Amino acid sequence: ATQKTVDGPSAKDWRGGRAASFNIIPSSTGAAKAVGKVLPSLNGKLTGMSFRVPTVDVSVVDLTVRLEKAATYDEIKAAIKEESEGKMK
């Protein structure tokens, strides 16, 4: 890992110079590219970012989508739940 334990200079970018134990730090991730390899129909349709946070175990998803037609929040939740229990399980 390249994250600093105390504030200091970073060769990569200014955010990487922030102390890991006190800051939430935006970072890059390869997760979006990996999804495209596993689900070819989504290849090139996703981007992503990650956060480095001062905790032992953490997971966060900030999902932003652009839909082809209007949908309510409940319709979106139902569609995700249906897929998670079916072929995407």
Summary of the structure (lengths in Angstrom):
residues: 89
radius of gyration: 17.3
end to end distance: 31.9
largest distance: 48.0
contacts: 144
relative contact order: 0.12
helix: 30%
strand: 7%
